[in-house]
Amino acid sequence: KPPENQLRITACIAEVKPLRYTPAGLPALDMLLEHSSGVVQDQQTRQVQAKVKAIAIGALAETLARQAIGSLWNFSGFVSSPRGQSLVFHIQAFSQD
């Protein structure tokens, strides 16, 4: 079985750059997501805060570009490290509860 690369996170949209287009002509949206939660680790509650660089491609990018800054969503997708740089979350789906 090949290794899995999946990320699911609840986060708010903190920053959205202008919609751009890839060399193939697909819409692309670069974003910054902010996550905050409490998790239990070794029987201790730990507050977690993280900023996540994210990108959406295609129709998903166009839909996300219309969402409000600060709105909270459930995101799913995968991570990559382009050219050995820091991780980027590639959003494949999002929803609200």
C-alpha positions in Angstrom: 0.0 0.0 0.0 1.5 3.4 -1.0 1.9 6.0 1.7 -1.0 8.4 2.1 -0.8 12.2 1.9 -4.0 13.7 3.3 -4.6 16.7 5.5 -7.9 17.7 7.1 -8.0 20.9 9.1 -10.6 23.4 10.4 -9.2 26.9 9.9 -10.3 30.4 9.1 -9.2 32.3 6.0 -6.7 34.8 7.2 -5.3 36.1 3.9 -6.1 35.7 0.2 -3.9 36.9 -2.6 -5.4 38.0 -5.9 -6.6 35.2 -8.2 -4.0 34.3 -10.7 -3.7 31.8 -13.5 -1.3 28.9 -14.0 0.7 28.6 -17.2 -2.0 26.0 -18.2 -4.6 28.7 -17.8 -6.2 27.3 -14.6 -7.3 29.7 -11.9 -5.0 29.5 -8.8 -5.5 31.1 -5.4 -2.8 31.5 -2.8 -4.1 31.7 0.8 -3.0 31.8 4.4 -5.2 29.8 6.8 -5.1 30.1 10.6 -6.0 27.2 12.9 -6.6 27.2 16.6 -7.6 24.3 18.8 -7.0 22.4 22.0 -5.6 18.9 21.9 -4.7 16.4 24.5 -1.1 15.2 24.5 0.2 12.9 27.2 -2.9 13.6 29.3 -2.3 17.4 29.1 -4.4 19.8 27.2 -2.3 21.8 24.8 -3.4 24.9 22.9 -2.4 24.7 19.2 -2.2 27.7 16.9 -0.8 27.4 13.3 -0.6 29.4 10.2 -0.8 27.3 7.0 0.2 28.3 3.5 -2.5 27.0 1.1 -3.4 26.9 -2.6 -6.5 26.1 -4.5 -6.7 25.4 -8.2 -9.5 25.5 -10.8 -13.2 26.1 -10.0 -12.4 25.6 -6.3 -10.0 28.6 -6.4 -12.8 30.8 -7.9 -15.2 29.7 -5.2 -12.8 30.3 -2.4 -11.9 33.7 -3.7 -15.4 34.8 -2.9 -15.4 33.7 0.7 -15.0 36.2 3.6 -11.7 36.8 5.4 -12.1 35.3 8.9 -14.7 32.7 7.8 -14.2 29.3 9.3 -14.1 26.1 7.1 -13.3 22.5 7.1 -10.5 21.9 4.5 -9.2 18.7 3.0 -6.3 18.0 0.6 -2.7 17.1 0.6 0.7 18.8 1.3 3.7 19.3 -0.9 7.1 21.0 -0.5 7.8 22.8 -3.8 11.5 23.1 -4.6 12.3 21.9 -1.0 10.7 25.0 0.5 8.2 25.0 3.4 5.0 22.9 3.2 2.1 24.1 1.1 -1.4 22.7 1.7 -3.2 21.9 -1.6 -6.9 22.3 -0.9 -9.1 19.8 -2.7 -12.4 20.4 -0.9 -13.9 22.6 1.7 -17.2 22.8 3.6 -18.9 24.5 6.6 -20.6 22.6 9.4 
